[in-house]
Amino acid sequence: MSNTTAEPGPRSPGNEETAAAVLQVDPSAEQPGSPVEAKAIVGRSPGQLAWLRLKRDRTARFSAIVLIITAIVALCAPLIEKITGTSPTDQFTSQLTDFAALPIGYLGGISGAHPLGLEPGLGRDILMQLVYGLRTSLLIAFAAALISTTIGVLVGVVGGYARGWLDSMISWIIDLTLAFPFLIFALAAIPVVENRFFNARDNIPASFRVGMIIATFAIFNWTNTARLVRGQVISLREREFVEAARASGAGTGHILLRQLLPNIWAPVLVTVSLNVPAFITAEAALAFVNIGVTEPTPDLGRMIFNSIQYLSADPMYTFIPGVTIFLLVLAFNLFGDSLRDALDPKSSR
């Protein structure tokens, strides 16, 4: 007895990948001298096939577990604070040395009360700084990725479908934005905008600086998504299913939202998964030029920046946030690569 696999059916409008159909045979139906009767045909969409390939990938499973644990820790930061009874701003200066303000004990003052030690100088608990720093970094990265992807998809779809002068103008804006250096703009724009709304003596709200960083990321990173989506739309706008929709009287909105967008979600999803780790490292880099998240809001990048002066005396203070960023970015990149392979039907993995 053998299972028979049915041939894929004809392509349907709006879907360029044919669903796989698996023919299941009822064992009781196969008798000597009688034909084999099909019990049921189970069809799988391209999304279901991609999900099956993703579940079989051990790298994807491992990276997904790391990311889920990180997200849970970040979301449960207030709960962890209640359990430990320590806030990220509490200072334990009595547990620091008098002459250099270094943590008393081994490995940066690691103890039962402070599992990751204390911060030199201020004596804050590194575990709580790390937990709330994860929350800040992930908030900035995901918000920037969502905003920049939304702008990029809208602009790319309009530019790729419109043609003519509108497409030329959008392409020119994309090229101009890509040519402008991100770091120089961030160094110039963030302080100027802050000085416009606040005086030098004012305490700038942490939410304002976070919003400025997210806006800066979104302004400079929508272009890559727009260029990718524009190329995909240009390759799809002359396909048969689009011509059929146009001939049947469908409007521009229907063609863009119901015909083109469902066929470009795979590369857009991969782009989002790879943009998030890029934003995490970029946000940490801004801390080194003193335009990152300000005190007292915990932040992984600022932790590394503050630890540079204590690198030789207390290397654990640099090691802990550095390894956290490394593992977080590595997990996102590995998951993004696995997602790209799973969504590519021609992939050999």
C-alpha positions as CSV (number, residue, x, y, z in Angstrom):
1,M,0.0,0.0,0.0
2,S,1.4,3.4,-0.9
3,N,0.2,7.0,-0.5
4,T,-0.6,8.9,-3.6
5,T,0.2,12.6,-4.0
6,A,-2.2,14.6,-6.2
7,E,-0.9,17.0,-8.8
8,P,-1.2,20.7,-7.9
9,G,-4.2,22.4,-9.4
10,P,-4.2,25.4,-11.7
11,R,-3.1,28.7,-10.4
12,S,-5.7,31.0,-8.9
13,P,-5.8,34.7,-9.3
14,G,-3.9,36.6,-6.6
15,N,-1.8,33.6,-5.6
16,E,1.4,32.7,-7.5
17,E,2.1,29.6,-5.4
18,T,0.0,26.5,-5.8
19,A,-1.1,24.7,-2.7
20,A,0.2,21.2,-2.1
21,A,-2.5,18.5,-1.9
22,V,-1.9,15.3,-0.1
23,L,-4.1,12.3,-0.9
24,Q,-5.0,10.2,2.1
25,V,-6.1,6.6,1.4
26,D,-8.5,4.6,3.6
27,P,-6.7,1.3,4.4
28,S,-10.1,-0.5,4.5
29,A,-10.9,0.6,1.0
30,E,-8.0,-1.2,-0.6
31,Q,-9.1,-4.8,-1.4
32,P,-7.7,-7.4,-3.8
33,G,-9.1,-6.7,-7.2
34,S,-10.8,-3.4,-6.3
35,P,-9.6,0.1,-7.1
36,V,-8.1,2.3,-4.4
37,E,-10.7,4.9,-3.2
38,A,-9.5,8.3,-2.0
39,K,-10.8,9.1,1.5
40,A,-9.9,12.8,1.6
41,I,-7.7,15.4,0.0
42,V,-6.1,17.8,2.4
43,G,-4.9,21.0,0.8
44,R,-2.2,23.3,2.3
45,S,-1.8,26.9,1.4
46,P,1.7,28.5,0.8
47,G,1.4,30.0,4.3
48,Q,0.8,26.6,5.9
49,L,3.7,25.0,3.9
50,A,5.9,27.8,5.2
51,W,4.8,27.2,8.7
52,L,5.6,23.5,8.4
53,R,9.1,24.3,7.1
54,L,9.6,26.8,9.9
55,K,8.6,24.3,12.6
56,R,11.0,21.7,11.2
57,D,14.0,24.1,11.4
58,R,15.9,23.6,14.6
59,T,17.6,27.0,14.3
60,A,14.2,28.7,14.0
61,R,12.9,26.9,17.1
62,F,15.9,27.7,19.2
63,S,16.0,31.4,18.2
64,A,12.2,31.7,18.7
65,I,12.5,30.3,22.2
66,V,15.2,32.9,23.0
67,L,13.1,35.7,21.6
68,I,9.9,34.6,23.4
69,I,11.8,34.4,26.8
70,T,13.3,37.8,26.2
71,A,9.8,39.3,25.3
72,I,8.3,37.7,28.4
73,V,11.0,39.1,30.6
74,A,10.6,42.6,29.1
75,L,6.8,42.5,29.4
76,C,6.9,41.2,33.0
77,A,9.5,43.9,34.2
78,P,7.0,45.4,36.8
79,L,6.2,41.9,38.1
80,I,9.9,41.1,38.4
81,E,10.4,44.3,40.3
82,K,7.6,43.4,42.8
83,I,9.1,39.9,43.3
84,T,12.6,41.1,43.9
85,G,11.5,44.2,45.8
86,T,14.1,46.3,43.9
87,S,13.5,49.0,41.4
88,P,15.9,50.0,38.6
89,T,16.5,53.4,40.3
90,D,17.3,52.1,43.8
91,Q,20.9,52.9,44.8
92,F,22.8,50.6,47.2
93,T,25.8,52.8,47.8
94,S,26.5,51.1,51.2
95,Q,27.6,48.1,49.2
96,L,30.2,50.1,47.2
97,T,33.8,50.8,48.2
98,D,34.5,54.2,49.6
99,F,37.6,55.1,47.5
100,A,36.5,54.0,43.9
101,A,32.7,53.4,44.3
102,L,33.1,49.8,43.0
103,P,30.9,46.9,44.2
104,I,32.1,45.0,47.2
105,G,32.7,41.3,46.4
106,Y,33.6,39.2,43.5
107,L,32.4,39.6,39.9
108,G,30.9,43.1,40.4
109,G,29.2,42.3,43.7
110,I,27.1,39.3,42.7
111,S,25.1,38.0,45.6
112,G,21.8,36.5,46.5
113,A,20.2,39.9,46.7
114,H,21.8,41.1,43.5
115,P,22.2,38.1,41.1
116,L,24.0,40.1,38.5
117,G,25.8,42.5,40.8
118,L,25.7,46.3,41.2
119,E,26.4,49.2,38.9
120,P,29.7,51.0,39.8
121,G,29.3,54.6,40.9
122,L,25.6,54.7,41.6
123,G,25.1,51.2,43.0
124,R,22.0,50.3,41.1
125,D,21.0,46.7,40.6
126,I,22.2,45.5,37.2
127,L,19.4,42.8,36.9
128,M,16.7,45.4,37.1
129,Q,18.6,47.7,34.8
130,L,18.9,44.9,32.3
131,V,15.2,43.9,32.6
132,Y,13.9,47.4,32.0
133,G,16.7,48.0,29.4
134,L,15.3,45.1,27.4
135,R,11.9,46.7,27.6
136,T,13.2,50.0,26.3
137,S,15.3,48.6,23.5
138,L,12.5,46.2,22.2
139,L,9.9,49.0,22.4
140,I,12.1,51.3,20.3
141,A,13.1,48.5,17.8
142,F,9.5,47.2,17.3
143,A,7.9,50.6,17.1
144,A,10.5,51.8,14.6
145,A,10.2,48.6,12.5
146,L,6.4,48.9,12.4
147,I,6.3,52.5,11.4
148,S,9.1,52.3,8.8
149,T,7.6,49.2,7.3
150,T,4.1,50.7,7.0
151,I,5.5,53.8,5.3
152,G,7.7,51.8,3.0
153,V,4.9,49.4,2.0
154,L,2.5,52.3,1.2
155,V,5.0,54.3,-0.7
156,G,6.4,51.2,-2.6
157,V,3.0,50.0,-3.6
158,V,1.9,53.4,-4.9
159,G,5.2,54.1,-6.7
160,G,5.4,50.6,-8.3
161,Y,1.7,50.7,-9.5
162,A,1.4,54.4,-10.5
163,R,4.3,54.6,-13.0
164,G,5.0,58.0,-14.7
165,W,6.0,61.1,-12.9
166,L,4.8,59.9,-9.5
167,D,7.0,56.8,-9.6
168,S,9.9,59.0,-10.8
169,M,9.4,61.4,-7.9
170,I,9.2,58.6,-5.3
171,S,12.3,57.0,-6.7
172,W,14.1,60.3,-6.5
173,I,13.1,60.8,-2.9
174,I,14.2,57.3,-2.0
175,D,17.6,57.8,-3.6
176,L,18.0,61.2,-1.8
177,T,17.1,59.7,1.6
178,L,19.5,56.8,1.1
179,A,22.3,59.1,0.2
180,F,21.9,61.2,3.4
181,P,24.0,59.9,6.3
182,F,21.9,58.7,9.2
183,L,24.3,59.4,12.1
184,I,25.0,63.0,11.0
185,F,21.2,63.7,10.8
186,A,20.6,62.1,14.2
187,L,23.4,64.2,15.8
188,A,22.0,67.4,14.3
189,A,18.2,66.8,14.4
190,I,17.7,65.3,17.9
191,P,19.4,68.1,19.9
192,V,17.9,70.8,17.7
193,V,14.4,69.5,18.2
194,E,14.9,69.2,21.9
195,N,16.1,72.7,22.2
196,R,13.1,73.9,20.2
197,F,10.7,72.5,22.8
198,F,12.7,72.6,26.0
199,N,15.2,74.9,27.7
200,A,18.6,73.8,28.9
201,R,17.4,73.7,32.5
202,D,14.3,71.6,31.8
203,N,14.2,67.9,32.6
204,I,13.5,66.4,29.2
205,P,10.9,63.6,29.5
206,A,12.3,60.2,28.6
207,S,9.3,59.5,26.4
208,F,10.2,62.5,24.3
209,R,13.7,61.3,23.6
210,V,12.4,57.8,22.9
211,G,9.9,59.2,20.5
212,M,12.6,61.2,18.7
213,I,14.8,58.1,18.3
214,I,11.8,56.1,16.9
215,A,11.0,58.9,14.5
216,T,14.6,59.2,13.3
217,F,14.8,55.4,12.7
218,A,11.5,55.5,10.8
219,I,12.6,58.5,8.6
220,F,15.7,56.8,7.4
221,N,14.7,53.1,7.2
222,W,11.4,53.2,5.2
223,T,13.4,53.5,2.0
224,N,14.7,50.0,1.9
225,T,11.2,48.5,2.3
226,A,9.8,50.9,-0.3
227,R,12.4,50.0,-2.8
228,L,11.8,46.2,-2.2
229,V,8.0,46.6,-2.4
230,R,8.2,48.8,-5.5
231,G,10.2,46.1,-7.3
232,Q,7.8,43.4,-6.3
233,V,4.8,45.5,-7.5
234,I,6.4,46.3,-10.8
235,S,6.9,42.6,-11.5
236,L,3.3,41.8,-10.5
237,R,1.3,44.6,-12.0
238,E,1.3,43.0,-15.5
239,R,0.4,39.5,-14.4
240,E,-2.7,37.8,-15.6
241,F,-4.6,38.0,-12.3
242,V,-4.1,41.8,-12.1
243,E,-5.3,42.2,-15.8
244,A,-8.3,40.0,-15.0
245,A,-9.2,42.1,-12.0
246,R,-8.8,45.3,-14.0
247,A,-10.9,43.9,-16.9
248,S,-13.7,42.9,-14.5
249,G,-14.0,46.5,-13.4
250,A,-12.0,46.4,-10.1
251,G,-10.9,49.7,-8.8
252,T,-7.4,50.8,-7.9
253,G,-7.9,50.3,-4.2
254,H,-9.1,46.7,-4.7
255,I,-6.2,45.8,-7.0
256,L,-3.6,47.3,-4.5
257,L,-5.1,45.9,-1.3
258,R,-6.7,42.6,-2.5
259,Q,-4.5,41.6,-5.4
260,L,-1.0,43.0,-5.0
261,L,-0.5,43.2,-1.2
262,P,-1.2,39.5,-0.5
263,N,1.5,38.6,-2.9
264,I,4.3,40.7,-1.3
265,W,3.7,39.9,2.4
266,A,6.5,37.3,2.5
267,P,9.5,39.6,1.7
268,V,8.0,42.3,3.8
269,L,7.7,40.0,6.8
270,V,11.4,39.0,6.4
271,T,12.4,42.6,6.2
272,V,10.7,43.4,9.5
273,S,12.4,40.4,11.2
274,L,15.8,41.7,10.0
275,N,15.1,45.4,10.8
276,V,14.4,44.8,14.5
277,P,18.0,43.7,15.3
278,A,19.4,46.5,13.2
279,F,17.4,49.0,15.2
280,I,18.6,47.4,18.5
281,T,22.2,47.9,17.6
282,A,21.6,51.4,16.1
283,E,19.9,52.5,19.3
284,A,22.8,51.2,21.4
285,A,25.2,53.0,19.1
286,L,23.4,56.3,19.6
287,A,24.2,56.0,23.3
288,F,27.9,56.2,22.5
289,V,27.4,59.7,21.0
290,N,25.2,60.8,23.9
291,I,22.0,61.1,22.0
292,G,20.4,57.9,23.1
293,V,17.9,57.3,25.9
294,T,18.5,59.7,28.8
295,E,18.6,58.9,32.5
296,P,16.9,57.6,34.5
297,T,15.3,55.4,31.9
298,P,17.2,52.1,31.8
299,D,18.7,51.2,28.4
300,L,21.1,48.5,27.2
301,G,23.2,50.9,25.1
302,R,23.6,53.4,27.8
303,M,24.7,50.6,30.2
304,I,27.5,49.8,27.9
305,F,28.4,53.4,27.4
306,N,28.5,54.0,31.2
307,S,30.6,50.8,31.7
308,I,33.5,51.9,29.5
309,Q,35.2,53.9,32.3
310,Y,35.0,50.8,34.6
311,L,36.1,48.3,32.0
312,S,39.4,47.4,33.7
313,A,38.1,47.5,37.3
314,D,34.7,45.9,36.8
315,P,34.5,44.0,33.5
316,M,31.2,42.3,34.4
317,Y,29.4,45.6,34.1
318,T,30.4,45.7,30.4
319,F,30.1,41.9,29.8
320,I,26.4,41.5,31.0
321,P,24.7,44.1,28.7
322,G,27.1,43.3,25.9
323,V,26.3,39.6,25.9
324,T,22.6,40.4,26.2
325,I,22.6,42.6,23.1
326,F,24.7,40.0,21.2
327,L,22.4,37.1,22.0
328,L,19.3,39.2,21.2
329,V,20.6,40.4,17.8
330,L,21.9,36.9,17.0
331,A,18.5,35.3,17.8
332,F,16.7,37.9,15.6
333,N,19.0,37.4,12.7
334,L,18.9,33.6,12.8
335,F,15.1,33.7,13.0
336,G,15.0,36.1,10.1
337,D,17.2,33.8,8.0
338,S,15.1,30.8,8.9
339,L,11.9,32.7,8.1
340,R,13.3,33.7,4.7
341,D,14.1,30.1,3.9
342,A,10.7,28.9,5.0
343,L,8.9,31.4,2.9
344,D,11.0,30.6,-0.2
345,P,9.5,27.5,-1.9
346,K,12.8,27.1,-3.9
347,S,14.9,26.9,-0.7
348,S,16.8,23.6,-0.2
349,R,16.5,23.8,3.6
